[in-house]
């Protein structure tokens, strides 16, 4: 299966507010949007010693979900250590693939491949905690190099991925997200207050 010529537009809006000198509060909203794609499918089947090839092409539309998040950060006195925490909700029930008019316009779940009405998906909530430590030398107010270290931990679930929920002999997605956890580590250096080099 191939998805080609993906075309779509979405918008991201953000706000940043500093109620006090060391506190920061941020918010972000990603709009849901629809994208048009060219879908092609090719497969071969074998019956006895004979092969049969099937090729199909059609226009499809993929509707992507909206998401919004909220975060907060605090910079400790001395300006060396900053901690941040944010959470994002993504509405995966809005994630839909619509077949072209040549194929009855069925609405499918791109996650399970099942009809959308038979495959509900709960929203996911991603949570990230991070910290940055900057090696500031108070005796040098304008250093040429300003190194820093960053580290974090996150919880980033994926939407339901085909776990079965048996009901009267029928298989359907349970709708519950799959949990994933991870850690991050990064380092960087600010050169002459103009160039920032990072690795993560």
Backbone as CSV, one residue per row, in Angstrom:
resi,resn,N_x,N_y,N_z,CA_x,CA_y,CA_z,C_x,C_y,C_z
1,UNK,0.833,-1.184,0.000,0.000,0.000,0.000,0.877,1.247,0.000
2,UNK,0.491,2.241,-0.795,1.214,3.503,-0.867,0.245,4.676,-0.746
3,UNK,0.693,5.700,-0.022,-0.041,6.958,0.080,0.862,8.045,-0.497
4,UNK,0.449,8.648,-1.618,1.268,9.638,-2.303,0.518,10.964,-2.437
5,UNK,1.292,12.020,-2.743,0.743,13.359,-3.002,-0.139,13.833,-1.855
6,UNK,0.418,13.791,-0.663,-0.291,14.222,0.539,-0.434,15.743,0.517
7,UNK,-1.661,16.244,0.639,-1.899,17.684,0.648,-2.919,18.030,1.719
8,UNK,-2.522,18.930,2.610,-3.435,19.369,3.656,-2.831,20.537,4.402
9,UNK,-3.655,21.266,5.130,-3.198,22.438,5.880,-3.820,22.421,7.264
10,UNK,-2.971,22.650,8.255,-3.501,22.830,9.606,-2.825,24.030,10.240
11,UNK,-3.298,24.416,11.422,-2.789,25.605,12.089,-2.461,25.276,13.536
12,UNK,-1.416,25.912,14.036,-1.014,25.769,15.426,-0.982,27.147,16.069
13,UNK,-1.673,27.274,17.195,-1.730,28.538,17.927,-1.106,28.333,19.307
14,UNK,-0.325,29.299,19.731,0.320,29.182,21.029,0.280,30.483,21.804
15,UNK,0.323,30.348,23.119,0.369,31.498,24.016,1.448,31.266,25.064
16,UNK,2.141,32.330,25.448,3.129,32.262,26.508,2.908,33.441,27.441
17,UNK,2.778,33.155,28.716,2.480,34.188,29.707,3.435,34.030,30.884
18,UNK,3.978,35.136,31.356,4.882,35.121,32.504,4.243,35.905,33.652
19,UNK,3.558,35.220,34.560,2.927,35.937,35.673,3.941,36.553,36.620
20,UNK,5.119,35.923,36.712,6.216,36.455,37.511,7.511,36.215,36.755
21,UNK,8.592,36.800,37.276,9.850,36.786,36.548,10.346,35.370,36.284
22,UNK,10.153,34.461,37.220,10.729,33.125,37.086,9.720,32.067,36.642
23,UNK,8.484,32.420,36.514,7.444,31.478,36.116,7.034,31.719,34.668
24,UNK,6.752,30.636,33.967,6.213,30.731,32.618,5.055,29.756,32.449
25,UNK,4.006,30.198,31.786,2.842,29.345,31.501,2.601,29.390,30.007
26,UNK,2.473,28.228,29.404,2.262,28.157,27.958,1.074,27.294,27.607
27,UNK,0.460,27.596,26.463,-0.666,26.817,25.954,-0.516,26.691,24.444
28,UNK,-0.976,25.562,23.896,-0.884,25.337,22.452,-2.141,24.618,21.982
29,UNK,-2.557,24.926,20.754,-3.716,24.265,20.148,-3.391,23.953,18.695
30,UNK,-3.520,22.679,18.329,-3.335,22.231,16.947,-4.720,21.927,16.371
31,UNK,-5.072,22.573,15.283,-6.389,22.351,14.688,-6.436,20.984,14.006
32,UNK,-7.622,20.390,13.971,-7.793,19.183,13.166,-7.878,19.605,11.701
33,UNK,-7.516,18.691,10.810,-7.531,19.042,9.392,-7.679,17.781,8.555
34,UNK,-8.056,17.977,7.307,-8.218,16.879,6.362,-7.176,17.009,5.260
35,UNK,-6.610,15.884,4.853,-5.610,15.860,3.794,-6.047,14.910,2.695
36,UNK,-5.845,15.313,1.451,-6.142,14.464,0.298,-4.892,13.681,-0.084
37,UNK,-5.057,12.390,-0.373,-3.935,11.541,-0.751,-4.348,10.634,-1.907
38,UNK,-3.352,10.216,-2.694,-3.553,9.210,-3.737,-3.202,7.856,-3.144
39,UNK,-4.163,6.960,-3.102,-3.969,5.644,-2.497,-3.849,4.598,-3.592
40,UNK,-2.789,3.763,-3.503,-2.634,2.638,-4.421,-2.387,1.373,-3.610
41,UNK,-2.919,0.268,-4.116,-2.770,-1.019,-3.428,-2.486,-2.089,-4.475
42,UNK,-1.477,-2.913,-4.173,-1.102,-3.996,-5.075,-0.846,-5.251,-4.254
43,UNK,-1.458,-6.359,-4.671,-1.154,-7.624,-3.993,-1.308,-8.782,-4.972
44,UNK,-0.640,-9.896,-4.615,-0.678,-11.102,-5.438,-1.213,-12.248,-4.606
45,UNK,-2.018,-13.065,-5.230,-2.534,-14.269,-4.582,-2.154,-15.486,-5.426
46,UNK,-2.024,-16.621,-4.754,-1.653,-17.854,-5.451,-2.703,-18.913,-5.175
47,UNK,-3.215,-19.479,-6.231,-4.159,-20.582,-6.135,-3.585,-21.753,-6.931
48,UNK,-3.189,-22.803,-6.208,-2.509,-23.896,-6.893,-1.169,-23.386,-7.404
49,UNK,-0.932,-23.528,-8.693,0.306,-23.030,-9.273,0.123,-21.726,-10.019
50,UNK,-1.052,-21.082,-9.858,-1.349,-19.873,-10.623,-1.306,-18.644,-9.704
51,UNK,-0.758,-17.544,-10.218,-0.698,-16.270,-9.497,-1.703,-15.299,-10.112
52,UNK,-2.318,-14.524,-9.266,-3.224,-13.485,-9.740,-2.847,-12.167,-9.067
53,UNK,-2.664,-11.124,-9.841,-2.278,-9.818,-9.323,-3.475,-8.878,-9.343
54,UNK,-3.574,-8.059,-8.343,-4.666,-7.089,-8.251,-4.071,-5.718,-7.950
55,UNK,-4.502,-4.720,-8.708,-4.035,-3.351,-8.530,-5.242,-2.436,-8.411
56,UNK,-5.187,-1.524,-7.448,-6.301,-0.613,-7.243,-5.757,0.764,-6.880
57,UNK,-6.366,1.797,-7.442,-5.991,3.170,-7.126,-7.246,3.989,-6.903
58,UNK,-7.213,4.870,-5.888,-8.353,5.750,-5.635,-7.907,6.948,-4.814
59,UNK,-8.705,7.982,-4.844,-8.463,9.168,-4.014,-9.046,8.917,-2.637
60,UNK,-8.273,9.291,-1.611,-8.761,9.151,-0.241,-8.525,10.449,0.527
61,UNK,-9.222,10.559,1.624,-9.054,11.702,2.504,-8.768,11.193,3.913
62,UNK,-7.769,11.783,4.566,-7.430,11.409,5.939,-7.693,12.616,6.834
63,UNK,-8.523,12.417,7.842,-8.855,13.477,8.776,-8.018,13.288,10.039
64,UNK,-7.183,14.281,10.356,-6.273,14.199,11.486,-6.868,14.882,12.714
65,UNK,-6.565,14.373,13.905,-7.224,14.877,15.116,-6.635,16.199,15.608
66,UNK,-7.440,16.900,16.372,-6.968,18.114,17.036,-6.237,17.742,18.324
67,UNK,-5.481,18.696,18.850,-4.743,18.473,20.093,-4.552,19.810,20.785
68,UNK,-4.495,19.758,22.100,-4.184,20.970,22.850,-3.396,20.606,24.093
69,UNK,-2.560,21.555,24.525,-1.678,21.278,25.646,-1.493,22.495,26.527
70,UNK,-1.000,22.224,27.729,-0.743,23.264,28.722,0.548,22.924,29.445
71,UNK,1.381,23.928,29.675,2.656,23.681,30.330,3.028,24.802,31.278
72,UNK,3.952,24.491,32.187,4.434,25.462,33.157,5.926,25.242,33.367
73,UNK,6.672,26.317,33.589,8.103,26.217,33.841,8.493,27.161,34.969
74,UNK,9.604,26.809,35.624,10.128,27.646,36.708,11.645,27.689,36.613
75,UNK,12.210,28.906,36.639,13.655,29.117,36.610,14.118,29.500,38.013
76,UNK,14.980,28.676,38.571,15.414,28.875,39.952,16.354,30.074,40.069
77,UNK,16.445,30.638,41.271,17.396,31.740,41.481,18.813,31.305,41.111
78,UNK,19.556,32.223,40.521,20.873,31.906,39.991,20.843,31.633,38.511
79,UNK,19.622,31.420,37.961,19.405,31.238,36.518,20.112,30.020,35.934
80,UNK,20.483,29.057,36.774,21.162,27.873,36.258,20.192,26.742,35.946
81,UNK,19.210,26.534,36.802,18.312,25.380,36.672,16.903,25.841,36.325
82,UNK,16.327,25.212,35.300,14.934,25.436,34.909,14.228,24.095,34.817
83,UNK,13.040,23.978,35.418,12.211,22.781,35.331,10.912,23.114,34.605
84,UNK,10.403,22.143,33.854,9.153,22.356,33.123,8.302,21.096,33.154
85,UNK,7.009,21.293,33.065,6.038,20.202,33.039,4.929,20.584,32.076
86,UNK,4.559,19.666,31.170,3.455,19.959,30.255,2.650,18.699,29.975
87,UNK,1.423,18.902,29.550,0.510,17.804,29.217,-0.219,18.152,27.931
88,UNK,-0.443,17.142,27.087,-1.121,17.329,25.805,-2.202,16.268,25.644
89,UNK,-3.362,16.693,25.195,-4.452,15.772,24.878,-4.640,15.754,23.369
90,UNK,-4.726,14.521,22.803,-4.991,14.368,21.371,-6.250,13.516,21.206
91,UNK,-7.190,14.028,20.422,-8.509,13.403,20.280,-8.498,12.402,19.123
92,UNK,-8.049,11.186,19.413,-7.855,10.190,18.356,-9.150,9.700,17.741
93,UNK,-10.277,9.942,18.360,-11.537,9.528,17.740,-11.844,10.355,16.492
94,UNK,-11.121,11.456,16.305,-11.285,12.285,15.104,-10.386,11.823,13.959
95,UNK,-9.573,10.784,14.181,-8.646,10.275,13.178,-9.393,9.301,12.277
96,UNK,-9.662,9.699,11.033,-10.525,8.921,10.136,-9.927,8.926,8.732
97,UNK,-10.020,7.782,8.070,-9.656,7.684,6.651,-10.922,7.424,5.843
98,UNK,-11.160,8.261,4.854,-12.381,8.176,4.044,-12.003,7.661,2.671
99,UNK,-12.591,6.538,2.294,-12.350,5.983,0.964,-12.980,6.876,-0.099
100,UNK,-12.442,6.760,-1.334,-12.942,7.574,-2.438,-14.361,7.201,-2.835
101,UNK,-14.940,8.050,-3.652,-16.330,7.841,-4.053,-16.511,6.531,-4.811
102,UNK,-15.445,6.037,-5.448,-15.550,4.777,-6.174,-15.708,3.585,-5.241
103,UNK,-15.511,3.816,-3.935,-15.578,2.707,-2.995,-16.534,3.026,-1.846
104,UNK,-17.639,3.672,-2.185,-18.786,3.896,-1.288,-18.507,4.912,-0.184
105,UNK,-17.337,5.521,-0.167,-17.060,6.534,0.835,-17.050,6.014,2.256
106,UNK,-16.584,4.768,2.461,-16.519,4.206,3.811,-15.573,5.014,4.683
107,UNK,-15.931,5.148,5.959,-15.082,5.834,6.945,-14.388,4.765,7.780
108,UNK,-13.042,4.743,7.716,-12.246,3.727,8.377,-11.407,4.343,9.479
109,UNK,-10.991,3.507,10.418,-9.994,3.903,11.402,-8.616,3.598,10.831
110,UNK,-7.741,4.599,10.629,-6.392,4.305,10.143,-5.567,3.499,11.143
111,UNK,-6.010,3.436,12.383,-5.262,2.720,13.411,-5.496,1.224,13.316
112,UNK,-6.748,0.813,13.089,-7.078,-0.611,13.045,-7.479,-1.107,11.662
113,UNK,-7.821,-0.193,10.737,-8.305,-0.594,9.425,-9.756,-1.015,9.417
114,UNK,-10.423,-0.942,10.558,-11.833,-1.329,10.654,-12.726,-0.125,10.365
115,UNK,-14.011,-0.394,10.132,-14.958,0.687,9.980,-14.961,1.538,11.247
116,UNK,-15.043,2.854,11.068,-14.893,3.751,12.215,-15.951,3.499,13.279
117,UNK,-17.164,3.184,12.896,-18.217,2.936,13.879,-17.928,1.715,14.746
118,UNK,-17.089,0.803,14.239,-16.740,-0.401,14.994,-15.398,-0.274,15.711
119,UNK,-14.771,0.889,15.634,-13.421,1.031,16.175,-13.269,2.386,16.864
120,UNK,-13.839,2.536,18.056,-13.669,3.809,18.781,-12.276,3.907,19.400
121,UNK,-11.824,5.130,19.602,-10.496,5.356,20.181,-10.593,6.432,21.255
122,UNK,-10.111,6.112,22.432,-10.075,7.086,23.512,-8.981,8.124,23.236
123,UNK,-9.134,9.336,23.742,-8.056,10.320,23.604,-6.838,9.905,24.413
124,UNK,-5.676,10.410,24.032,-4.456,10.150,24.781,-3.994,11.427,25.473
125,UNK,-3.313,11.235,26.596,-2.752,12.351,27.356,-1.256,12.118,27.508
126,UNK,-0.463,12.959,26.875,0.989,12.874,26.973,1.475,13.823,28.062
127,UNK,2.403,13.355,28.884,2.940,14.161,29.976,4.463,14.154,29.876
128,UNK,5.062,15.341,29.954,6.511,15.465,29.844,7.041,16.313,30.999
129,UNK,8.117,15.837,31.605,8.810,16.561,32.668,10.252,16.742,32.236
130,UNK,10.744,17.975,32.278,12.104,18.222,31.806,12.841,19.227,32.660
131,UNK,14.153,19.189,32.551,14.997,20.133,33.266,16.193,20.531,32.430
132,UNK,16.649,21.750,32.626,17.839,22.239,31.943,18.745,22.909,32.965
133,UNK,20.037,22.567,32.898,21.027,23.185,33.773,22.055,23.880,32.899
134,UNK,22.201,25.190,33.107,23.150,26.000,32.340,24.349,26.306,33.230
135,UNK,25.551,26.072,32.707,26.787,26.278,33.468,27.207,27.747,33.362
136,UNK,26.605,28.554,34.207,26.870,29.983,34.213,27.992,30.285,35.207
137,UNK,28.975,31.077,34.762,30.048,31.545,35.639,29.764,32.994,36.005
138,UNK,29.323,33.247,37.239,28.961,34.626,37.596,30.115,35.610,37.513
139,UNK,31.363,35.114,37.475,32.507,36.027,37.367,32.756,36.469,35.929
140,UNK,32.053,35.834,34.981,32.225,36.201,33.568,30.851,36.539,33.000
141,UNK,30.493,37.819,33.027,29.138,38.198,32.610,28.846,37.945,31.138
142,UNK,29.851,37.917,30.267,29.627,37.671,28.837,30.569,36.564,28.358
143,UNK,30.296,35.310,28.722,31.180,34.218,28.300,31.029,33.933,26.807
144,UNK,32.110,33.460,26.206,32.062,33.096,24.791,31.311,31.783,24.577
145,UNK,31.395,30.881,25.560,30.734,29.588,25.448,29.875,29.369,26.689
146,UNK,28.646,28.946,26.469,27.724,28.722,27.583,27.136,27.307,27.441
147,UNK,27.767,26.295,28.046,27.271,24.916,27.907,26.059,24.661,28.799
148,UNK,25.292,23.639,28.429,24.099,23.275,29.197,23.826,21.786,29.052
149,UNK,23.123,21.235,30.036,22.662,19.847,30.017,21.153,19.827,30.199
150,UNK,20.492,18.885,29.531,19.043,18.739,29.650,18.690,17.267,29.835
151,UNK,17.645,17.031,30.579,17.168,15.659,30.773,15.670,15.707,31.031
152,UNK,15.003,14.588,30.747,13.561,14.560,30.953,13.023,13.151,30.987
153,UNK,11.767,13.058,31.332,11.027,11.799,31.315,9.656,12.085,30.747
154,UNK,9.082,11.092,30.053,7.792,11.329,29.426,6.911,10.085,29.455
155,UNK,5.640,10.347,29.418,4.605,9.326,29.221,3.859,9.708,27.957
156,UNK,3.945,8.866,26.919,3.403,9.218,25.611,2.639,8.024,25.035
157,UNK,1.374,7.842,25.402,0.617,6.676,24.943,0.246,6.786,23.472
158,UNK,0.056,5.627,22.848,-0.432,5.554,21.480,-1.899,5.146,21.491
159,UNK,-2.653,5.535,20.461,-4.055,5.114,20.414,-4.165,3.602,20.274
160,UNK,-5.354,3.076,20.543,-5.581,1.633,20.540,-5.047,1.008,19.260
161,UNK,-4.363,-0.141,19.411,-3.665,-0.721,18.269,-4.068,-2.167,18.026
162,UNK,-5.352,-2.421,17.960,-5.816,-3.722,17.531,-6.054,-4.731,18.620
163,UNK,-5.982,-4.351,19.891,-6.349,-5.308,20.941,-7.826,-5.651,20.784
164,UNK,-8.147,-6.906,20.929,-9.497,-7.353,20.617,-10.428,-7.260,21.814
165,UNK,-11.657,-6.897,21.542,-12.713,-6.878,22.534,-13.839,-7.748,21.968
166,UNK,-13.975,-8.976,22.480,-14.952,-9.919,21.935,-16.348,-9.604,22.449
167,UNK,-17.264,-9.468,21.509,-18.662,-9.201,21.857,-19.538,-9.954,20.863
168,UNK,-20.216,-10.959,21.316,-21.038,-11.810,20.465,-20.239,-12.368,19.288
169,UNK,-18.990,-12.741,19.551,-18.169,-13.367,18.528,-17.521,-12.400,17.558
170,UNK,-17.750,-11.075,17.716,-17.168,-10.099,16.815,-15.916,-9.495,17.446
171,UNK,-14.923,-9.203,16.597,-13.692,-8.584,17.071,-13.756,-7.086,16.810
172,UNK,-13.360,-6.316,17.808,-13.304,-4.868,17.639,-12.212,-4.316,18.537
173,UNK,-11.771,-3.112,18.220,-10.751,-2.476,19.046,-11.323,-2.123,20.404
174,UNK,-10.509,-2.250,21.437,-10.970,-1.904,22.778,-11.067,-0.403,22.971
175,UNK,-10.367,0.376,22.158,-10.377,1.817,22.280,-9.414,2.362,23.305
176,UNK,-8.810,1.504,24.128,-7.911,1.971,25.173,-6.504,2.185,24.607
177,UNK,-5.825,3.264,25.022,-4.467,3.530,24.514,-3.464,2.500,25.023
178,UNK,-2.347,2.405,24.298,-1.209,1.596,24.717,-0.188,2.516,25.370
179,UNK,0.298,2.140,26.545,1.176,3.007,27.325,2.633,2.882,26.894
180,UNK,3.319,4.021,26.807,4.744,4.064,26.518,5.392,5.108,27.417
181,UNK,6.559,4.760,27.956,7.318,5.655,28.813,8.732,5.787,28.251
182,UNK,9.391,6.894,28.561,10.744,7.061,28.070,11.482,8.154,28.817
183,UNK,12.782,8.231,28.543,13.627,9.276,29.116,14.401,9.940,27.985
184,UNK,14.823,11.177,28.225,15.582,11.930,27.237,16.811,12.530,27.900
185,UNK,17.835,12.774,27.094,19.062,13.387,27.585,19.649,14.221,26.458
186,UNK,20.072,15.428,26.788,20.628,16.306,25.768,21.702,17.211,26.331
187,UNK,22.510,17.770,25.428,23.557,18.714,25.799,23.666,19.757,24.706
188,UNK,24.108,20.934,25.092,24.241,22.001,24.114,25.257,23.025,24.554
189,UNK,25.585,23.920,23.632,26.497,25.012,23.953,26.063,26.232,23.140
190,UNK,25.989,27.357,23.800,25.684,28.633,23.168,27.001,29.352,22.899
191,UNK,27.275,29.653,21.627,28.549,30.234,21.214,28.368,31.728,20.952
192,UNK,29.068,32.543,21.747,29.081,34.004,21.575,27.673,34.593,21.521
193,UNK,26.741,33.962,22.225,25.372,34.467,22.338,24.671,34.560,20.980
194,UNK,25.152,33.758,19.985,24.572,33.851,18.646,24.240,32.491,18.031
195,UNK,25.052,31.486,18.319,24.862,30.178,17.699,24.646,29.143,18.786
196,UNK,23.577,28.362,18.671,23.261,27.326,19.650,23.429,25.963,18.992
197,UNK,24.289,25.115,19.564,24.553,23.773,19.035,24.007,22.765,20.058
198,UNK,23.168,21.846,19.580,22.509,20.893,20.483,22.651,19.468,19.971
199,UNK,22.686,18.544,20.913,22.595,17.111,20.610,21.674,16.486,21.652
200,UNK,20.847,15.519,21.216,19.879,14.912,22.142,19.754,13.429,21.871
